[in-house]
Amino acid sequence: MPLKFLISEMHLYNRVNKEELTKRIMAELFQRKTISFYRYIYPEKPAGIKG
């Protein structure tokens, strides 16, 4: 399946406004916890990256 087709089928915009989403989150009966995952890479030639 071509990538162009996949992108055209995706909804790349907010379907609900910020105020409505804030109301929904505030009405939830549980607490959320945000976690992040990082993967650090070490380039072989870092001088080639800098301008």
Secondary structure, DSSP 8 states (H G I E B T S, - for coil): --HHHHHHHS--S-SS-HHHHHHHHHH-SS-------------S-GGGT--
